Amino acid sequence: MQQLLSSSSSSSSNPNFTLFSNPNHLSKFSFKIPVLPLPSPPRCSSLDSSSTQLLDHDDRARTNAAVPDTKPVLVVRRPAMDAETDADAAPSPLDVGLAEFAKKIAIFEPDDGDAASEPKEKPLKVNLDLALYRAKILTRNYRYAEAQQLLEKCIYYWPEDGRGYVALGKALSKQSKWGEARAVYEKGCQATQGENPYIWQCWAVLEDKMGNTRRARELFDAATVADKKHIAAWHGWGVLELKQGNISKARHLLAKGLKFCGGNEYIYQTLARLEAKASRYEQARYLFRQATRCNPKSCASWLAWAQMEMQQENNRAARQLFEKSIQASPKNRFAWHIWGLFEAKMGNVEKGRKLLKIGHALNPRDPVLLQSLALLEYEHSTANLARQLFRRASELDPRHQPVWTAWGWMEWKEGNIATARKLYQKALSINSTSETAARCLQAWGVLEQRNGNLSAARRLFRSSLNINSQSYVTWMTWASLEENQGNSVRAEEIRDLYFQQRTEVVDDASWVMGLLDIIDPALDRIRSVLKLDQALQQSRLDSLRTILEGESGKNVDEESVSNDMESDTGFDVDAFCIERLSLDPSKLQVQMEFSPPPPVKRSS
């Protein structure tokens, strides 16, 4: 028995040893395994004192060795020894058996609850920025699976950072995975304790796209509560109310955005478009000017201003504003697209074609540019070339509904009725409740009407109006169908239904007076001192000039717009493309073959 105890003491002299290590894991763990004390044989009284001294010595050694450990560990009890033994003695069969048994069982290291939910070793914060940028590139190249895997790692290592949730939610939304995107946003709000306004705002935009208007309002409200200076939340909420026809509430929200966040080009731009829609073009020009002053590089502001002037047939001013938008953002696909359509509409077909090709060369993955180029070629060239462009656009983005609808319209014009029906069905299979679906149903109804399928045409018109009941074209087309069939009474009923159910949007300019307190609160104090209350009765244009152009009282009209910019003769598109974009417009060719996006280089 004494020999057995001696061998046991020798083998357990080092109780800390590695039981399990896996080279595939990033970290290795060392655990302390308790060694149960063996029953001691009865000792003589002469050995009691020496045994007590030995136990005291061992206890002190264990206490000193445990001092550096910061975490509580299980205490290892060693059997009491009668005397010192040889340290080089061979391990006993009992120790060998215990060691083999320990290797076969799963090891679990008890840890704190907080530490168990976080990774053992968090990478440096710069890795998060690099990973988010790489995920952005992967998403842009439609490599969603790799981007999702990378963003999930970002969320795992940095759960408190909201950028990973926002990027992953947007990537899932682009794939129409609405439920998964919603779950990601909800998880992000919980992880950030509801203090990240970007996640709330992205979640609200998602719910708005899904048609959950009431839920979207609640989420926009949560975003403004999280940060009242989050301009995107105020602007997004205002746009939501505009789509619902709540003009006064939208103006109130946009004004709050200006109050809490200061001047912002997006809010000024939205207010300017509201003024243009209400035929208050002078006020709209003032607001557009403010938007471009807030950010001269805002291509969207220049472009929206150009569209307003284009609708007013101020072609010279519109062309100069298009030039400004291109100079602000040379690769912006919307600027090249709308400018190309404008030139084609003005009769400059060659210039319009060149602008669309430049936009496609700068944005080869955009199907809208190819769609417009296909319609242009169909009108001024051949149907075969247009058909090739439509096919190429559908390969770039198979879920882009307008491409299939426009292609179906062209095939109908060419007399290919069966092909047109298949293309319309393809467009509706993507999304049957969108605005594009409503237009597709209306076009399909016209096709059936021209082919004599009146019952099918009526059903298609009705389905289109179920999606968009405010479509004047669809109502009048249906009424025309009934009138052509001799049903004058039914046609009049349809026209009456349109006027009865249409949403009458009443918009006035009283908001301008309230906006005075937000943009320039000092004006109220000046009026109270000088008693200029009667100045509030001046025209809306003078009020807006006081707000936005306090330093200048001159009128702004088409000529002043032109004087502030370069002449259209001073802008050379070809020279601009060569100098700024290293692109020769005379050598542009549309790539017809479909090729997958180039792989992203992996960092070593």
Protein Blocks (a to p, Z undefined) as FASTA:
>chain_A
ZZmmmmmmmmmmpmbccfbdcfkbmbdcdddddddddddddddfklmmmmmmmmmmmmmm
mmmmmmmpmbdcddddddddfbdcdfkbccdfklmmmmmmmmmpccdddddfklmmpcfb
acdfklmmmmmmmmmmmmmnopaklmmmmmmmmmmmmmmbmklmmmmmmmmmmnopaklm
mmmmmmmmmmnnopafklmmmmmmmmmmnopamlmmmmmmmmmmmomklmklmmmmmmmm
mmnopaklmmmmmmmmmmmnopafklmmmmmmmmmmnopaklmmmmmmmmmmmmmmlmkl
mmmmmmmmmmnopaklmmmmmmmmmmmmmmlmklmmmmmmmmmmnopamlmmmmmmmmmm
mmmmbmklmmmmmmmmmmmmcfklmmmmmmmmmmmmmmlmklmmmmmmmmmmnopamlmm
mmmmmmmmmomcbfklmmmmmmmmmmmmmnopamlmmmmmmmmmmmmmmlmklmmmmmmm
mmmnopamlmmmmmmmmmmmpccddddfklmmmmmmmmmmmlmmmmmmnopmkmmmmcfk
lmmmmmmmmmbccdcdfklmmmmpccfklpcfklmmmmmnopafklgccdfbdcdddddd
ddZZ
